[in-house]
Amino acid sequence: MLADVQRSLFQQALEFRTANTVLASSKADVLAHFAADKRGFVAVPWDGSAAFEAEVKERTGATLRCVPFDTARFADLERPGHRVALFARSY
């Protein structure tokens, strides 16, 4: 029974994460997403620039949440010299 509960909770969390993650192709897209007062995670190609991260934080309040190891679901965002990063606001 415990395994079933765990599977159910995991599935719910996975569905929530998927429904609340959007893809952005540029910093402008990230800024527009949060400027529209939308919530959730925004995945974007990121070159590791502290200036990119600082501008997003300053203008939107969103911060870098993680740089995922497994980027298969973000394959459309991958570019040479960039990693995929997830930004979000704290609520």
PDB file of N, CA, C and O in Angstrom:
ATOM      1  N   MET A   1       0.827  -1.181   0.000  1.00  0.00           N
ATOM      2  CA  MET A   1       0.000   0.000   0.000  1.00  0.00           C
ATOM      3  C   MET A   1       0.891   1.272   0.000  1.00  0.00           C
ATOM      4  O   MET A   1       0.582   2.252  -0.678  1.00  0.00           O
ATOM      5  N   LEU A   2       1.971   1.235   0.754  1.00  0.00           N
ATOM      6  CA  LEU A   2       2.879   2.373   0.812  1.00  0.00           C
ATOM      7  C   LEU A   2       3.476   2.673  -0.570  1.00  0.00           C
ATOM      8  O   LEU A   2       3.608   3.835  -0.954  1.00  0.00           O
ATOM      9  N   ALA A   3       3.828   1.639  -1.296  1.00  0.00           N
ATOM     10  CA  ALA A   3       4.374   1.828  -2.652  1.00  0.00           C
ATOM     11  C   ALA A   3       3.345   2.486  -3.568  1.00  0.00           C
ATOM     12  O   ALA A   3       3.704   3.327  -4.392  1.00  0.00           O
ATOM     13  N   ASP A   4       2.086   2.119  -3.437  1.00  0.00           N
ATOM     14  CA  ASP A   4       1.031   2.727  -4.253  1.00  0.00           C
ATOM     15  C   ASP A   4       0.862   4.209  -3.920  1.00  0.00           C
ATOM     16  O   ASP A   4       0.699   5.041  -4.813  1.00  0.00           O
ATOM     17  N   VAL A   5       0.904   4.525  -2.636  1.00  0.00           N
ATOM     18  CA  VAL A   5       0.792   5.924  -2.220  1.00  0.00           C
ATOM     19  C   VAL A   5       1.974   6.720  -2.768  1.00  0.00           C
ATOM     20  O   VAL A   5       1.799   7.822  -3.287  1.00  0.00           O
ATOM     21  N   GLN A   6       3.171   6.159  -2.652  1.00  0.00           N
ATOM     22  CA  GLN A   6       4.367   6.837  -3.155  1.00  0.00           C
ATOM     23  C   GLN A   6       4.273   7.072  -4.658  1.00  0.00           C
ATOM     24  O   GLN A   6       4.579   8.167  -5.132  1.00  0.00           O
ATOM     25  N   ARG A   7       3.856   6.067  -5.407  1.00  0.00           N
ATOM     26  CA  ARG A   7       3.700   6.208  -6.856  1.00  0.00           C
ATOM     27  C   ARG A   7       2.685   7.297  -7.199  1.00  0.00           C
ATOM     28  O   ARG A   7       2.902   8.103  -8.103  1.00  0.00           O
ATOM     29  N   SER A   8       1.584   7.308  -6.468  1.00  0.00           N
ATOM     30  CA  SER A   8       0.537   8.298  -6.718  1.00  0.00           C
ATOM     31  C   SER A   8       1.032   9.714  -6.433  1.00  0.00           C
ATOM     32  O   SER A   8       0.790  10.626  -7.224  1.00  0.00           O
ATOM     33  N   LEU A   9       1.720   9.903  -5.316  1.00  0.00           N
ATOM     34  CA  LEU A   9       2.253  11.221  -4.979  1.00  0.00           C
ATOM     35  C   LEU A   9       3.288  11.681  -6.001  1.00  0.00           C
ATOM     36  O   LEU A   9       3.303  12.845  -6.400  1.00  0.00           O
ATOM     37  N   PHE A  10       4.145  10.767  -6.417  1.00  0.00           N
ATOM     38  CA  PHE A  10       5.156  11.100  -7.421  1.00  0.00           C
ATOM     39  C   PHE A  10       4.493  11.503  -8.732  1.00  0.00           C
ATOM     40  O   PHE A  10       4.896  12.487  -9.353  1.00  0.00           O
ATOM     41  N   GLN A  11       3.490  10.758  -9.155  1.00  0.00           N
ATOM     42  CA  GLN A  11       2.798  11.052 -10.416  1.00  0.00           C
ATOM     43  C   GLN A  11       2.125  12.425 -10.352  1.00  0.00           C
ATOM     44  O   GLN A  11       2.170  13.187 -11.318  1.00  0.00           O
ATOM     45  N   GLN A  12       1.508  12.737  -9.223  1.00  0.00           N
ATOM     46  CA  GLN A  12       0.873  14.049  -9.056  1.00  0.00           C
ATOM     47  C   GLN A  12       1.906  15.175  -9.133  1.00  0.00           C
ATOM     48  O   GLN A  12       1.675  16.195  -9.783  1.00  0.00           O
ATOM     49  N   ALA A  13       3.021  14.987  -8.480  1.00  0.00           N
ATOM     50  CA  ALA A  13       4.080  16.003  -8.497  1.00  0.00           C
ATOM     51  C   ALA A  13       4.655  16.175  -9.899  1.00  0.00           C
ATOM     52  O   ALA A  13       4.931  17.297 -10.326  1.00  0.00           O
ATOM     53  N   LEU A  14       4.835  15.074 -10.612  1.00  0.00           N
ATOM     54  CA  LEU A  14       5.351  15.119 -11.978  1.00  0.00           C
ATOM     55  C   LEU A  14       4.388  15.867 -12.900  1.00  0.00           C
ATOM     56  O   LEU A  14       4.816  16.695 -13.705  1.00  0.00           O
ATOM     57  N   GLU A  15       3.112  15.583 -12.786  1.00  0.00           N
ATOM     58  CA  GLU A  15       2.106  16.262 -13.607  1.00  0.00           C
ATOM     59  C   GLU A  15       2.050  17.757 -13.289  1.00  0.00           C
ATOM     60  O   GLU A  15       1.920  18.584 -14.191  1.00  0.00           O
ATOM     61  N   PHE A  16       2.150  18.096 -12.007  1.00  0.00           N
ATOM     62  CA  PHE A  16       2.142  19.505 -11.604  1.00  0.00           C
ATOM     63  C   PHE A  16       3.359  20.227 -12.178  1.00  0.00           C
ATOM     64  O   PHE A  16       3.237  21.324 -12.723  1.00  0.00           O
ATOM     65  N   ARG A  17       4.524  19.610 -12.054  1.00  0.00           N
ATOM     66  CA  ARG A  17       5.752  20.224 -12.574  1.00  0.00           C
ATOM     67  C   ARG A  17       5.654  20.435 -14.082  1.00  0.00           C
ATOM     68  O   ARG A  17       6.011  21.502 -14.582  1.00  0.00           O
ATOM     69  N   THR A  18       5.182  19.443 -14.795  1.00  0.00           N
ATOM     70  CA  THR A  18       5.056  19.543 -16.250  1.00  0.00           C
ATOM     71  C   THR A  18       4.080  20.650 -16.645  1.00  0.00           C
ATOM     72  O   THR A  18       4.347  21.423 -17.566  1.00  0.00           O
ATOM     73  N   ALA A  19       2.960  20.720 -15.949  1.00  0.00           N
ATOM     74  CA  ALA A  19       1.945  21.725 -16.269  1.00  0.00           C
ATOM     75  C   ALA A  19       2.407  23.142 -15.930  1.00  0.00           C
ATOM     76  O   ALA A  19       1.895  24.111 -16.492  1.00  0.00           O
ATOM     77  N   ASN A  20       3.359  23.268 -15.025  1.00  0.00           N
ATOM     78  CA  ASN A  20       3.789  24.583 -14.556  1.00  0.00           C
ATOM     79  C   ASN A  20       5.205  24.943 -14.971  1.00  0.00           C
ATOM     80  O   ASN A  20       5.852  25.764 -14.322  1.00  0.00           O
ATOM     81  N   THR A  21       5.693  24.333 -16.052  1.00  0.00           N
ATOM     82  CA  THR A  21       7.005  24.664 -16.603  1.00  0.00           C
ATOM     83  C   THR A  21       6.815  25.105 -18.047  1.00  0.00           C
ATOM     84  O   THR A  21       6.223  24.389 -18.854  1.00  0.00           O
ATOM     85  N   VAL A  22       7.323  26.289 -18.363  1.00  0.00           N
ATOM     86  CA  VAL A  22       7.237  26.786 -19.735  1.00  0.00           C
ATOM     87  C   VAL A  22       8.644  26.905 -20.302  1.00  0.00           C
ATOM     88  O   VAL A  22       9.620  27.015 -19.559  1.00  0.00           O
ATOM     89  N   LEU A  23       8.733  26.881 -21.612  1.00  0.00           N
ATOM     90  CA  LEU A  23      10.012  27.010 -22.298  1.00  0.00           C
ATOM     91  C   LEU A  23      10.150  28.419 -22.846  1.00  0.00           C
ATOM     92  O   LEU A  23       9.213  28.968 -23.427  1.00  0.00           O
ATOM     93  N   ALA A  24      11.317  28.994 -22.657  1.00  0.00           N
ATOM     94  CA  ALA A  24      11.609  30.331 -23.174  1.00  0.00           C
ATOM     95  C   ALA A  24      12.892  30.241 -23.983  1.00  0.00           C
ATOM     96  O   ALA A  24      13.834  29.555 -23.585  1.00  0.00           O
ATOM     97  N   SER A  25      12.933  30.921 -25.104  1.00  0.00           N
ATOM     98  CA  SER A  25      14.123  30.836 -25.947  1.00  0.00           C
ATOM     99  C   SER A  25      15.124  31.958 -25.684  1.00  0.00           C
ATOM    100  O   SER A  25      16.238  31.934 -26.208  1.00  0.00           O
ATOM    101  N   SER A  26      14.723  32.956 -24.860  1.00  0.00           N
ATOM    102  CA  SER A  26      15.621  34.087 -24.620  1.00  0.00           C
ATOM    103  C   SER A  26      15.322  34.731 -23.267  1.00  0.00           C
ATOM    104  O   SER A  26      14.315  34.436 -22.624  1.00  0.00           O
ATOM    105  N   LYS A  27      16.223  35.614 -22.860  1.00  0.00           N
ATOM    106  CA  LYS A  27      16.016  36.367 -21.621  1.00  0.00           C
ATOM    107  C   LYS A  27      14.756  37.227 -21.736  1.00  0.00           C
ATOM    108  O   LYS A  27      14.019  37.386 -20.763  1.00  0.00           O
ATOM    109  N   ALA A  28      14.516  37.774 -22.907  1.00  0.00           N
ATOM    110  CA  ALA A  28      13.317  38.598 -23.110  1.00  0.00           C
ATOM    111  C   ALA A  28      12.052  37.791 -22.842  1.00  0.00           C
ATOM    112  O   ALA A  28      11.092  38.311 -22.273  1.00  0.00           O
ATOM    113  N   ASP A  29      12.045  36.530 -23.249  1.00  0.00           N
ATOM    114  CA  ASP A  29      10.892  35.662 -22.985  1.00  0.00           C
ATOM    115  C   ASP A  29      10.708  35.424 -21.488  1.00  0.00           C
ATOM    116  O   ASP A  29       9.582  35.404 -20.991  1.00  0.00           O
ATOM    117  N   VAL A  30      11.820  35.245 -20.775  1.00  0.00           N
ATOM    118  CA  VAL A  30      11.755  35.049 -19.316  1.00  0.00           C
ATOM    119  C   VAL A  30      11.186  36.301 -18.660  1.00  0.00           C
ATOM    120  O   VAL A  30      10.293  36.216 -17.817  1.00  0.00           O
ATOM    121  N   LEU A  31      11.705  37.457 -19.048  1.00  0.00           N
ATOM    122  CA  LEU A  31      11.239  38.712 -18.474  1.00  0.00           C
ATOM    123  C   LEU A  31       9.754  38.934 -18.766  1.00  0.00           C
ATOM    124  O   LEU A  31       9.009  39.374 -17.891  1.00  0.00           O
ATOM    125  N   ALA A  32       9.323  38.632 -19.988  1.00  0.00           N
ATOM    126  CA  ALA A  32       7.914  38.801 -20.364  1.00  0.00           C
ATOM    127  C   ALA A  32       7.014  37.862 -19.563  1.00  0.00           C
ATOM    128  O   ALA A  32       5.924  38.254 -19.145  1.00  0.00           O
ATOM    129  N   HIS A  33       7.462  36.630 -19.348  1.00  0.00           N
ATOM    130  CA  HIS A  33       6.666  35.666 -18.584  1.00  0.00           C
ATOM    131  C   HIS A  33       6.374  36.199 -17.187  1.00  0.00           C
ATOM    132  O   HIS A  33       5.223  36.222 -16.753  1.00  0.00           O
ATOM    133  N   PHE A  34       7.413  36.624 -16.490  1.00  0.00           N
ATOM    134  CA  PHE A  34       7.224  37.087 -15.120  1.00  0.00           C
ATOM    135  C   PHE A  34       6.608  38.476 -15.060  1.00  0.00           C
ATOM    136  O   PHE A  34       5.944  38.805 -14.078  1.00  0.00           O
ATOM    137  N   ALA A  35       6.811  39.298 -16.083  1.00  0.00           N
ATOM    138  CA  ALA A  35       6.181  40.617 -16.133  1.00  0.00           C
ATOM    139  C   ALA A  35       4.663  40.477 -16.235  1.00  0.00           C
ATOM    140  O   ALA A  35       3.923  41.334 -15.754  1.00  0.00           O
ATOM    141  N   ALA A  36       4.211  39.412 -16.852  1.00  0.00           N
ATOM    142  CA  ALA A  36       2.781  39.147 -16.978  1.00  0.00           C
ATOM    143  C   ALA A  36       2.226  38.529 -15.694  1.00  0.00           C
ATOM    144  O   ALA A  36       1.072  38.103 -15.650  1.00  0.00           O
ATOM    145  N   ASP A  37       3.056  38.486 -14.654  1.00  0.00           N
ATOM    146  CA  ASP A  37       2.680  37.966 -13.338  1.00  0.00           C
ATOM    147  C   ASP A  37       2.285  36.493 -13.381  1.00  0.00           C
ATOM    148  O   ASP A  37       1.417  36.042 -12.634  1.00  0.00           O
ATOM    149  N   LYS A  38       2.938  35.764 -14.267  1.00  0.00           N
ATOM    150  CA  LYS A  38       2.701  34.331 -14.349  1.00  0.00           C
ATOM    151  C   LYS A  38       3.597  33.609 -13.351  1.00  0.00           C
ATOM    152  O   LYS A  38       4.634  34.129 -12.938  1.00  0.00           O
ATOM    153  N   ARG A  39       3.190  32.423 -12.977  1.00  0.00           N
ATOM    154  CA  ARG A  39       3.937  31.614 -12.012  1.00  0.00           C
ATOM    155  C   ARG A  39       4.585  30.427 -12.696  1.00  0.00           C
ATOM    156  O   ARG A  39       4.455  30.229 -13.905  1.00  0.00           O
ATOM    157  N   GLY A  40       5.276  29.652 -11.901  1.00  0.00           N
ATOM    158  CA  GLY A  40       5.860  28.414 -12.391  1.00  0.00           C
ATOM    159  C   GLY A  40       7.333  28.568 -12.727  1.00  0.00           C
ATOM    160  O   GLY A  40       7.965  29.587 -12.448  1.00  0.00           O
ATOM    161  N   PHE A  41       7.848  27.516 -13.335  1.00  0.00           N
ATOM    162  CA  PHE A  41       9.248  27.475 -13.747  1.00  0.00           C
ATOM    163  C   PHE A  41       9.362  27.899 -15.204  1.00  0.00           C
ATOM    164  O   PHE A  41       8.482  27.617 -16.018  1.00  0.00           O
ATOM    165  N   VAL A  42      10.454  28.579 -15.521  1.00  0.00           N
ATOM    166  CA  VAL A  42      10.748  28.945 -16.901  1.00  0.00           C
ATOM    167  C   VAL A  42      12.107  28.356 -17.246  1.00  0.00           C
ATOM    168  O   VAL A  42      13.115  28.688 -16.623  1.00  0.00           O
ATOM    169  N   ALA A  43      12.127  27.478 -18.244  1.00  0.00           N
ATOM    170  CA  ALA A  43      13.373  26.879 -18.726  1.00  0.00           C
ATOM    171  C   ALA A  43      13.889  27.726 -19.875  1.00  0.00           C
ATOM    172  O   ALA A  43      13.139  28.087 -20.782  1.00  0.00           O
ATOM    173  N   VAL A  44      15.191  28.042 -19.827  1.00  0.00           N
ATOM    174  CA  VAL A  44      15.772  28.930 -20.832  1.00  0.00           C
ATOM    175  C   VAL A  44      17.229  28.539 -21.078  1.00  0.00           C
ATOM    176  O   VAL A  44      17.903  28.081 -20.156  1.00  0.00           O
ATOM    177  N   PRO A  45      17.724  28.711 -22.302  1.00  0.00           N
ATOM    178  CA  PRO A  45      19.152  28.506 -22.532  1.00  0.00           C
ATOM    179  C   PRO A  45      19.929  29.574 -21.757  1.00  0.00           C
ATOM    180  O   PRO A  45      19.582  30.754 -21.803  1.00  0.00           O
ATOM    181  N   TRP A  46      20.970  29.158 -21.054  1.00  0.00           N
ATOM    182  CA  TRP A  46      21.732  30.072 -20.203  1.00  0.00           C
ATOM    183  C   TRP A  46      23.206  29.824 -20.415  1.00  0.00           C
ATOM    184  O   TRP A  46      23.663  28.681 -20.377  1.00  0.00           O
ATOM    185  N   ASP A  47      23.949  30.888 -20.638  1.00  0.00           N
ATOM    186  CA  ASP A  47      25.383  30.765 -20.912  1.00  0.00           C
ATOM    187  C   ASP A  47      26.229  30.794 -19.641  1.00  0.00           C
ATOM    188  O   ASP A  47      27.457  30.822 -19.721  1.00  0.00           O
ATOM    189  N   GLY A  48      25.601  30.789 -18.487  1.00  0.00           N
ATOM    190  CA  GLY A  48      26.325  30.825 -17.222  1.00  0.00           C
ATOM    191  C   GLY A  48      26.634  32.239 -16.754  1.00  0.00           C
ATOM    192  O   GLY A  48      27.342  32.431 -15.766  1.00  0.00           O
ATOM    193  N   SER A  49      26.108  33.215 -17.457  1.00  0.00           N
ATOM    194  CA  SER A  49      26.384  34.623 -17.181  1.00  0.00           C
ATOM    195  C   SER A  49      25.720  35.092 -15.887  1.00  0.00           C
ATOM    196  O   SER A  49      24.513  34.939 -15.701  1.00  0.00           O
ATOM    197  N   ALA A  50      26.533  35.665 -15.001  1.00  0.00           N
ATOM    198  CA  ALA A  50      25.998  36.246 -13.772  1.00  0.00           C
ATOM    199  C   ALA A  50      25.140  37.469 -14.092  1.00  0.00           C
ATOM    200  O   ALA A  50      24.187  37.763 -13.371  1.00  0.00           O
ATOM    201  N   ALA A  51      25.472  38.180 -15.169  1.00  0.00           N
ATOM    202  CA  ALA A  51      24.699  39.356 -15.561  1.00  0.00           C
ATOM    203  C   ALA A  51      23.280  38.969 -15.977  1.00  0.00           C
ATOM    204  O   ALA A  51      22.324  39.665 -15.634  1.00  0.00           O
ATOM    205  N   PHE A  52      23.137  37.873 -16.709  1.00  0.00           N
ATOM    206  CA  PHE A  52      21.817  37.367 -17.111  1.00  0.00           C
ATOM    207  C   PHE A  52      20.993  37.081 -15.861  1.00  0.00           C
ATOM    208  O   PHE A  52      19.860  37.541 -15.723  1.00  0.00           O
ATOM    209  N   GLU A  53      21.588  36.314 -14.958  1.00  0.00           N
ATOM    210  CA  GLU A  53      20.911  35.924 -13.724  1.00  0.00           C
ATOM    211  C   GLU A  53      20.520  37.158 -12.894  1.00  0.00           C
ATOM    212  O   GLU A  53      19.405  37.226 -12.376  1.00  0.00           O
ATOM    213  N   ALA A  54      21.423  38.121 -12.769  1.00  0.00           N
ATOM    214  CA  ALA A  54      21.172  39.329 -11.980  1.00  0.00           C
ATOM    215  C   ALA A  54      20.060  40.179 -12.580  1.00  0.00           C
ATOM    216  O   ALA A  54      19.220  40.712 -11.854  1.00  0.00           O
ATOM    217  N   GLU A  55      20.054  40.307 -13.910  1.00  0.00           N
ATOM    218  CA  GLU A  55      19.008  41.113 -14.547  1.00  0.00           C
ATOM    219  C   GLU A  55      17.637  40.487 -14.368  1.00  0.00           C
ATOM    220  O   GLU A  55      16.664  41.188 -14.087  1.00  0.00           O
ATOM    221  N   VAL A  56      17.554  39.185 -14.527  1.00  0.00           N
ATOM    222  CA  VAL A  56      16.263  38.502 -14.325  1.00  0.00           C
ATOM    223  C   VAL A  56      15.794  38.715 -12.890  1.00  0.00           C
ATOM    224  O   VAL A  56      14.625  39.021 -12.658  1.00  0.00           O
ATOM    225  N   LYS A  57      16.690  38.557 -11.938  1.00  0.00           N
ATOM    226  CA  LYS A  57      16.321  38.731 -10.529  1.00  0.00           C
ATOM    227  C   LYS A  57      15.893  40.167 -10.243  1.00  0.00           C
ATOM    228  O   LYS A  57      14.879  40.401  -9.586  1.00  0.00           O
ATOM    229  N   GLU A  58      16.670  41.124 -10.740  1.00  0.00           N
ATOM    230  CA  GLU A  58      16.375  42.535 -10.485  1.00  0.00           C
ATOM    231  C   GLU A  58      15.043  42.963 -11.084  1.00  0.00           C
ATOM    232  O   GLU A  58      14.269  43.675 -10.443  1.00  0.00           O
ATOM    233  N   ARG A  59      14.777  42.533 -12.301  1.00  0.00           N
ATOM    234  CA  ARG A  59      13.579  43.000 -13.005  1.00  0.00           C
ATOM    235  C   ARG A  59      12.319  42.221 -12.676  1.00  0.00           C
ATOM    236  O   ARG A  59      11.214  42.739 -12.839  1.00  0.00           O
ATOM    237  N   THR A  60      12.465  40.966 -12.209  1.00  0.00           N
ATOM    238  CA  THR A  60      11.272  40.138 -12.010  1.00  0.00           C
ATOM    239  C   THR A  60      11.148  39.527 -10.617  1.00  0.00           C
ATOM    240  O   THR A  60      10.058  39.118 -10.216  1.00  0.00           O
ATOM    241  N   GLY A  61      12.238  39.463  -9.888  1.00  0.00           N
ATOM    242  CA  GLY A  61      12.217  38.787  -8.594  1.00  0.00           C
ATOM    243  C   GLY A  61      12.425  37.286  -8.719  1.00  0.00           C
ATOM    244  O   GLY A  61      12.494  36.585  -7.709  1.00  0.00           O
ATOM    245  N   ALA A  62      12.525  36.792  -9.929  1.00  0.00           N
ATOM    246  CA  ALA A  62      12.760  35.358 -10.155  1.00  0.00           C
ATOM    247  C   ALA A  62      14.252  35.064 -10.020  1.00  0.00           C
ATOM    248  O   ALA A  62      15.092  35.890 -10.380  1.00  0.00           O
ATOM    249  N   THR A  63      14.567  33.903  -9.508  1.00  0.00           N
ATOM    250  CA  THR A  63      15.960  33.507  -9.338  1.00  0.00           C
ATOM    251  C   THR A  63      16.216  32.168 -10.005  1.00  0.00           C
ATOM    252  O   THR A  63      15.292  31.413 -10.310  1.00  0.00           O
ATOM    253  N   LEU A  64      17.473  31.898 -10.220  1.00  0.00           N
ATOM    254  CA  LEU A  64      17.887  30.616 -10.792  1.00  0.00           C
ATOM    255  C   LEU A  64      17.598  29.527  -9.778  1.00  0.00           C
ATOM    256  O   LEU A  64      18.079  29.585  -8.646  1.00  0.00           O
ATOM    257  N   ARG A  65      16.823  28.542 -10.174  1.00  0.00           N
ATOM    258  CA  ARG A  65      16.455  27.458  -9.272  1.00  0.00           C
ATOM    259  C   ARG A  65      17.338  26.241  -9.446  1.00  0.00           C
ATOM    260  O   ARG A  65      17.735  25.611  -8.466  1.00  0.00           O
ATOM    261  N   CYS A  66      17.647  25.909 -10.680  1.00  0.00           N
ATOM    262  CA  CYS A  66      18.531  24.763 -10.907  1.00  0.00           C
ATOM    263  C   CYS A  66      18.973  24.711 -12.359  1.00  0.00           C
ATOM    264  O   CYS A  66      18.378  25.330 -13.241  1.00  0.00           O
ATOM    265  N   VAL A  67      20.029  23.958 -12.571  1.00  0.00           N
ATOM    266  CA  VAL A  67      20.508  23.619 -13.906  1.00  0.00           C
ATOM    267  C   VAL A  67      20.412  22.102 -13.958  1.00  0.00           C
ATOM    268  O   VAL A  67      21.273  21.410 -13.415  1.00  0.00           O
ATOM    269  N   PRO A  68      19.376  21.574 -14.604  1.00  0.00           N
ATOM    270  CA  PRO A  68      19.137  20.134 -14.557  1.00  0.00           C
ATOM    271  C   PRO A  68      20.226  19.319 -15.257  1.00  0.00           C
ATOM    272  O   PRO A  68      20.781  19.731 -16.276  1.00  0.00           O
ATOM    273  N   PHE A  69      20.513  18.152 -14.678  1.00  0.00           N
ATOM    274  CA  PHE A  69      21.461  17.224 -15.298  1.00  0.00           C
ATOM    275  C   PHE A  69      20.841  16.590 -16.536  1.00  0.00           C
ATOM    276  O   PHE A  69      21.479  16.487 -17.584  1.00  0.00           O
ATOM    277  N   ASP A  70      19.593  16.170 -16.398  1.00  0.00           N
ATOM    278  CA  ASP A  70      18.894  15.517 -17.504  1.00  0.00           C
ATOM    279  C   ASP A  70      18.097  16.576 -18.258  1.00  0.00           C
ATOM    280  O   ASP A  70      17.082  17.068 -17.765  1.00  0.00           O
ATOM    281  N   THR A  71      18.556  16.915 -19.433  1.00  0.00           N
ATOM    282  CA  THR A  71      17.897  17.970 -20.214  1.00  0.00           C
ATOM    283  C   THR A  71      17.122  17.433 -21.405  1.00  0.00           C
ATOM    284  O   THR A  71      16.788  18.187 -22.319  1.00  0.00           O
ATOM    285  N   ALA A  72      16.835  16.147 -21.405  1.00  0.00           N
ATOM    286  CA  ALA A  72      16.140  15.540 -22.545  1.00  0.00           C
ATOM    287  C   ALA A  72      14.815  16.238 -22.841  1.00  0.00           C
ATOM    288  O   ALA A  72      14.468  16.436 -24.005  1.00  0.00           O
ATOM    289  N   ARG A  73      14.081  16.607 -21.813  1.00  0.00           N
ATOM    290  CA  ARG A  73      12.778  17.252 -22.053  1.00  0.00           C
ATOM    291  C   ARG A  73      12.918  18.699 -22.505  1.00  0.00           C
ATOM    292  O   ARG A  73      11.932  19.328 -22.889  1.00  0.00           O
ATOM    293  N   PHE A  74      14.141  19.234 -22.463  1.00  0.00           N
ATOM    294  CA  PHE A  74      14.396  20.600 -22.912  1.00  0.00           C
ATOM    295  C   PHE A  74      15.261  20.630 -24.172  1.00  0.00           C
ATOM    296  O   PHE A  74      15.942  21.620 -24.437  1.00  0.00           O
ATOM    297  N   ALA A  75      15.232  19.562 -24.933  1.00  0.00           N
ATOM    298  CA  ALA A  75      16.104  19.428 -26.108  1.00  0.00           C
ATOM    299  C   ALA A  75      15.942  20.589 -27.093  1.00  0.00           C
ATOM    300  O   ALA A  75      16.906  20.972 -27.755  1.00  0.00           O
ATOM    301  N   ASP A  76      14.753  21.143 -27.194  1.00  0.00           N
ATOM    302  CA  ASP A  76      14.513  22.256 -28.123  1.00  0.00           C
ATOM    303  C   ASP A  76      15.255  23.525 -27.708  1.00  0.00           C
ATOM    304  O   ASP A  76      15.440  24.427 -28.524  1.00  0.00           O
ATOM    305  N   LEU A  77      15.675  23.600 -26.464  1.00  0.00           N
ATOM    306  CA  LEU A  77      16.337  24.800 -25.959  1.00  0.00           C
ATOM    307  C   LEU A  77      17.852  24.735 -26.010  1.00  0.00           C
ATOM    308  O   LEU A  77      18.516  25.763 -25.881  1.00  0.00           O
ATOM    309  N   GLU A  78      18.405  23.564 -26.192  1.00  0.00           N
ATOM    310  CA  GLU A  78      19.850  23.404 -26.120  1.00  0.00           C
ATOM    311  C   GLU A  78      20.548  24.111 -27.270  1.00  0.00           C
ATOM    312  O   GLU A  78      20.144  24.011 -28.428  1.00  0.00           O
ATOM    313  N   ARG A  79      21.617  24.835 -26.911  1.00  0.00           N
ATOM    314  CA  ARG A  79      22.447  25.543 -27.870  1.00  0.00           C
ATOM    315  C   ARG A  79      23.906  25.335 -27.485  1.00  0.00           C
ATOM    316  O   ARG A  79      24.207  25.122 -26.310  1.00  0.00           O
ATOM    317  N   PRO A  80      24.814  25.394 -28.450  1.00  0.00           N
ATOM    318  CA  PRO A  80      26.240  25.275 -28.107  1.00  0.00           C
ATOM    319  C   PRO A  80      26.654  26.380 -27.125  1.00  0.00           C
ATOM    320  O   PRO A  80      26.310  27.547 -27.311  1.00  0.00           O
ATOM    321  N   GLY A  81      27.387  25.999 -26.091  1.00  0.00           N
ATOM    322  CA  GLY A  81      27.865  26.956 -25.110  1.00  0.00           C
ATOM    323  C   GLY A  81      26.836  27.383 -24.083  1.00  0.00           C
ATOM    324  O   GLY A  81      27.116  28.248 -23.253  1.00  0.00           O
ATOM    325  N   HIS A  82      25.662  26.799 -24.125  1.00  0.00           N
ATOM    326  CA  HIS A  82      24.599  27.141 -23.183  1.00  0.00           C
ATOM    327  C   HIS A  82      24.109  25.883 -22.479  1.00  0.00           C
ATOM    328  O   HIS A  82      24.113  24.787 -23.038  1.00  0.00           O
ATOM    329  N   ARG A  83      23.692  26.077 -21.241  1.00  0.00           N
ATOM    330  CA  ARG A  83      23.011  25.015 -20.504  1.00  0.00           C
ATOM    331  C   ARG A  83      21.573  25.452 -20.311  1.00  0.00           C
ATOM    332  O   ARG A  83      21.264  26.637 -20.437  1.00  0.00           O
ATOM    333  N   VAL A  84      20.714  24.542 -20.015  1.00  0.00           N
ATOM    334  CA  VAL A  84      19.338  24.891 -19.718  1.00  0.00           C
ATOM    335  C   VAL A  84      19.257  25.204 -18.228  1.00  0.00           C
ATOM    336  O   VAL A  84      19.742  24.440 -17.394  1.00  0.00           O
ATOM    337  N   ALA A  85      18.639  26.333 -17.907  1.00  0.00           N
ATOM    338  CA  ALA A  85      18.471  26.746 -16.521  1.00  0.00           C
ATOM    339  C   ALA A  85      16.996  26.980 -16.251  1.00  0.00           C
ATOM    340  O   ALA A  85      16.246  27.383 -17.140  1.00  0.00           O
ATOM    341  N   LEU A  86      16.592  26.727 -15.033  1.00  0.00           N
ATOM    342  CA  LEU A  86      15.202  26.957 -14.628  1.00  0.00           C
ATOM    343  C   LEU A  86      15.153  28.131 -13.660  1.00  0.00           C
ATOM    344  O   LEU A  86      15.847  28.150 -12.644  1.00  0.00           O
ATOM    345  N   PHE A  87      14.320  29.108 -13.998  1.00  0.00           N
ATOM    346  CA  PHE A  87      14.102  30.267 -13.151  1.00  0.00           C
ATOM    347  C   PHE A  87      12.694  30.227 -12.601  1.00  0.00           C
ATOM    348  O   PHE A  87      11.776  29.740 -13.261  1.00  0.00           O
ATOM    349  N   ALA A  88      12.519  30.743 -11.381  1.00  0.00           N
ATOM    350  CA  ALA A  88      11.180  30.815 -10.771  1.00  0.00           C
ATOM    351  C   ALA A  88      11.227  31.846  -9.660  1.00  0.00           C
ATOM    352  O   ALA A  88      12.291  32.240  -9.183  1.00  0.00           O
ATOM    353  N   ARG A  89      10.044  32.263  -9.269  1.00  0.00           N
ATOM    354  CA  ARG A  89       9.900  33.150  -8.112  1.00  0.00           C
ATOM    355  C   ARG A  89       9.602  32.305  -6.882  1.00  0.00           C
ATOM    356  O   ARG A  89       9.057  31.205  -6.980  1.00  0.00           O
ATOM    357  N   SER A  90       9.961  32.828  -5.750  1.00  0.00           N
ATOM    358  CA  SER A  90       9.633  32.201  -4.475  1.00  0.00           C
ATOM    359  C   SER A  90       8.313  32.773  -4.005  1.00  0.00           C
ATOM    360  O   SER A  90       8.108  33.986  -4.057  1.00  0.00           O
ATOM    361  N   TYR A  91       7.419  31.920  -3.548  1.00  0.00           N
ATOM    362  CA  TYR A  91       6.106  32.403  -3.085  1.00  0.00           C
ATOM    363  C   TYR A  91       5.889  32.041  -1.646  1.00  0.00           C
ATOM    364  O   TYR A  91       4.844  32.361  -1.079  1.00  0.00           O
TER     365      TYR A  91
END
